[in-house]
Amino acid sequence: MAEKLEDILKEYHTYLRLEKSLSANSIEAYERDLSKLVAYCEKCGLDVVTLNLEQLQDFVYSDLGRTDSTRSQARTLSGIRSFYRFLLYHDKILTDPTELLDMPKIDMHIPEVLTVEEIDSMVAQIDVSRFDGQRNRAIIEMLYGSGLRVSELSNLKLSNMYLNDGYMLVEGKGSKQRLVPISPEAEKQFKLWLEFRCHLPIQPDYKDYAFLNRFGRRLSRIMVFNIIKQLAEQAGITKNISPHTLRHSFATHLLQNGADLRVIQQLLGHEYITTTEIYTHVDIQDLREAIIKYHPANKRQEKR
């Protein structure tokens, strides 16, 4: 008797949570991607488990291609591939139909990066005499000084911070932990924040969280996003800014000043070096601008 799809999807959820050790957000994203294929199969009267390559290609071109961007298609297909690898691994299918499935070509996206002067300008907008000002100053140092993701900062625990030793234990994507150095400036600003923090009405469930709001609860990712956006606007920066921009700036400035790409990969918590290589393109872009601006041949052309 064939297994019900509902039971298989429950098994897949358990596989993602226990065997792959993915976070709740990642599991939700994988299952959301798969739900698009399940909906397509229900509409066409197909069995998602026994789908073949031709049927999958039809799904990509006739369904995904009409509504999703190339980047969104690639992400969805990555989630679907994970499902069929699970089916193959657990002997529910004999061959993986996604093995020969062409992934859409994604254009190289160069991330937005701030200059050191722009970051200094954002810092200059902060009133550190206020509790939220000193907190925001420490947040800037953690994002730019250590390259944390916003979720890593929001979930940072006091019990995982070893200030005297100069590092912290951070939980990244897929609940993977890594040790991240704390710069002297970040350490200084964070200790000043702790002096304000101890006077907040801290709620019992949030005593171990490093960054709190005025109600003594964990600072949300949205709140951090709004803080960074507001500081950028006050500094007159017109670039499209988010907390991740400070992470991009951290990596780019390290590379420009001679840091090894493998070191940057480890600091950022990237599983694959290819993810980190995006910053070499940022650096190449800067080099090209330098040639245009300073090379004598280009200077002669400007005079003409």
C-alpha positions in Angstrom: 0.0 0.0 0.0 1.4 3.4 -1.1 2.2 5.9 1.6 -0.1 8.9 1.9 1.5 12.2 0.8 0.6 13.7 4.2 2.7 11.1 6.0 5.6 11.6 3.7 5.5 15.3 4.2 5.6 14.8 8.0 8.6 12.5 7.6 10.3 15.2 5.4 9.7 17.8 8.2 11.3 15.5 10.7 14.2 14.9 8.3 14.8 18.6 7.9 14.6 19.2 11.7 16.6 16.3 13.0 18.9 15.0 10.3 19.6 18.3 8.5 19.4 20.3 11.8 17.8 23.2 10.0 16.3 26.2 11.9 12.5 26.8 12.0 12.8 29.6 9.5 14.8 27.4 7.0 12.3 24.5 7.4 9.4 26.9 6.7 11.2 28.1 3.6 11.8 24.6 2.3 8.2 23.5 2.9 6.9 26.7 1.3 8.9 25.9 -1.8 7.7 22.3 -1.9 4.0 23.5 -1.5 4.2 25.2 -4.9 5.0 21.8 -6.6 2.3 20.0 -4.5 -0.3 22.6 -5.6 0.7 22.2 -9.2 0.5 18.3 -9.0 -3.0 18.5 -7.4 -4.1 20.9 -10.2 -2.8 18.6 -12.9 -3.8 15.3 -11.2 -0.1 14.2 -10.8 1.6 12.3 -8.0 4.4 14.5 -6.5 6.4 11.4 -5.4 6.5 9.7 -8.8 7.0 12.8 -10.9 9.4 12.5 -13.8 11.9 14.9 -15.3 9.6 16.0 -18.1 6.8 16.8 -15.7 9.1 18.7 -13.5 10.3 20.8 -16.5 6.7 21.5 -17.4 6.2 22.8 -13.8 9.2 25.1 -14.1 8.4 26.6 -17.5 4.6 26.7 -17.3 4.0 27.4 -13.6 7.1 29.0 -12.0 8.2 30.8 -15.1 5.0 32.7 -15.3 5.0 34.1 -11.8 8.5 33.9 -10.2 11.7 35.8 -10.9 14.8 33.9 -11.9 16.3 34.2 -8.4 13.0 33.0 -6.8 12.8 30.0 -9.3 16.3 29.0 -8.3 15.5 29.1 -4.6 12.3 27.1 -5.1 14.0 24.4 -7.2 16.7 24.1 -4.5 14.0 23.3 -1.9 12.4 20.8 -4.3 15.7 19.1 -4.9 16.1 18.7 -1.2 12.7 16.9 -1.1 13.7 14.4 -3.8 17.1 13.7 -2.2 15.1 12.9 0.9 12.9 10.5 -1.0 15.9 8.8 -2.7 17.8 8.5 0.6 14.8 6.9 2.3 14.2 4.4 -0.5 10.8 6.0 -1.5 12.0 6.5 -5.1 14.6 4.7 -7.3 16.0 7.7 -9.2 16.1 11.5 -8.5 14.2 13.3 -11.2 15.8 16.6 -10.3 19.3 15.3 -11.1 19.2 16.4 -14.7 16.9 19.4 -14.1 18.4 22.7 -15.4 18.6 25.4 -12.8 17.8 28.9 -14.1 20.8 31.2 -14.7 21.0 33.9 -12.0 22.6 37.3 -12.8 25.5 38.2 -10.5 24.1 40.6 -7.9 26.8 42.9 -6.4 25.8 43.7 -2.8 25.5 47.3 -1.6 28.4 48.4 0.5 29.0 51.4 2.8 32.2 53.3 3.0 34.0 53.8 6.3 33.0 57.5 6.2 29.3 56.6 5.7 29.4 54.2 8.7 31.1 56.9 10.8 28.3 59.3 9.7 25.7 56.9 10.9 27.5 56.5 14.3 27.6 60.3 14.6 23.8 60.4 14.6 23.6 58.3 17.8 23.0 59.9 21.2 24.9 57.5 23.5 23.6 59.3 26.6 20.3 57.4 26.1 19.8 53.7 26.8 18.6 53.0 23.2 21.4 55.1 21.8 24.2 53.1 23.5 22.4 49.9 22.5 22.3 51.0 18.9 26.0 52.0 19.0 26.8 48.5 20.2 24.6 47.0 17.5 26.5 48.9 14.8 29.8 47.6 16.2 28.5 44.0 16.3 27.1 44.1 12.7 30.0 45.9 11.1 32.8 44.9 13.5 32.0 41.2 13.5 29.9 40.6 10.4 26.9 39.1 12.2 23.6 38.4 10.4 20.7 40.2 11.9 19.2 37.0 13.2 22.5 36.1 14.9 22.5 39.5 16.6 18.9 39.2 17.7 19.4 35.8 19.2 22.8 36.5 20.8 23.0 35.3 24.4 25.0 36.8 27.2 26.0 33.3 28.3 27.7 32.8 24.9 29.7 36.0 25.1 33.3 35.7 26.4 34.2 39.4 26.6 37.4 38.9 28.5 38.7 36.4 25.9 37.5 38.5 23.0 35.1 36.2 21.3 31.4 35.1 21.2 29.6 31.9 20.2 27.1 32.6 17.5 24.3 30.4 16.2 24.0 30.8 12.4 22.0 29.2 9.6 20.9 25.6 10.2 21.6 26.1 14.0 25.3 25.8 13.2 27.5 27.4 15.8 30.8 29.3 15.2 33.2 31.3 17.3 33.4 35.0 16.2 36.1 37.4 17.4 34.8 40.6 19.2 36.8 43.7 18.2 38.1 46.0 21.0 35.7 48.7 20.0 32.7 46.3 20.0 33.7 45.1 23.4 33.9 48.6 24.7 30.5 49.7 23.3 28.8 46.5 24.5 30.1 46.9 28.0 28.7 50.4 28.1 25.4 49.1 26.8 25.4 46.5 29.7 25.4 49.4 32.2 22.1 50.7 30.7 20.7 47.1 30.2 20.8 46.3 33.9 18.3 49.1 34.7 15.7 47.7 32.3 12.6 45.8 33.5 13.9 42.6 32.0 11.3 39.9 31.5 12.2 36.4 33.0 12.2 34.7 29.5 14.7 37.2 28.1 17.3 37.6 30.8 20.0 35.9 28.7 19.4 37.8 25.5 22.1 40.4 24.8 20.0 43.1 23.1 16.6 44.1 24.5 13.9 46.7 23.9 12.7 49.2 26.5 10.2 46.6 27.7 12.9 44.2 28.6 12.2 41.8 25.8 14.4 40.5 23.0 15.0 43.0 20.2 13.4 41.7 17.0 15.0 41.5 13.6 12.4 44.1 12.3 13.4 46.5 15.1 17.1 46.1 14.1 16.2 46.7 10.5 14.3 49.9 11.4 17.2 51.2 13.6 19.7 50.8 10.8 17.3 52.4 8.2 16.7 55.4 10.4 20.3 56.0 11.1 21.2 55.9 7.4 18.4 58.4 6.6 19.6 60.7 9.4 23.1 60.5 7.9 21.8 61.4 4.5 22.8 58.1 2.9 20.6 57.3 -0.1 21.8 53.8 -0.7 19.3 50.9 0.0 20.5 50.0 3.5 19.7 47.1 5.8 21.5 45.3 8.6 23.0 43.0 6.0 24.7 46.0 4.3 26.9 46.3 7.4 27.8 42.6 7.1 28.6 43.1 3.4 30.7 46.1 4.3 32.6 44.1 7.0 33.6 41.4 4.4 34.4 43.9 1.7 36.6 46.1 3.8 38.5 43.1 5.2 39.2 41.9 1.6 40.3 45.3 0.4 42.7 45.5 3.3 44.4 42.2 2.5 42.4 39.5 4.5 42.4 36.0 3.0 39.1 34.9 1.5 39.1 31.7 3.5 39.4 33.7 6.7 36.4 35.8 5.6 34.5 32.7 4.8 35.0 31.4 8.3 34.2 34.7 10.0 30.9 35.0 8.0 29.9 31.3 8.6 29.6 30.5 4.9 29.4 26.8 4.1 30.9 27.2 0.6 33.7 29.5 -0.5 31.7 30.3 -3.7 29.3 32.3 -1.5 32.1 34.4 -0.1 33.6 35.0 -3.6 30.9 37.6 -4.3 33.1 40.0 -2.4 35.9 39.5 -4.9 33.5 41.0 -7.5 32.9 44.0 -5.3 36.7 44.5 -5.0 37.2 44.1 -8.8 34.5 46.8 -9.4 36.6 49.1 -7.1 39.7 48.3 -9.0 38.1 49.1 -12.3 36.9 52.5 -11.0 40.5 53.1 -9.9 41.8 52.4 -13.4 39.3 54.7 -15.0 40.1 57.5 -12.5 43.9 57.3 -12.2 45.3 55.6 -15.3 47.1 58.3 -17.5 45.5 56.9 -20.7 42.0 57.5 -19.3 43.1 61.0 -18.0 44.2 61.9 -21.6 40.8 60.8 -22.9 39.0 63.0 -20.4 41.1 66.0 -21.5 40.1 65.4 -25.1 
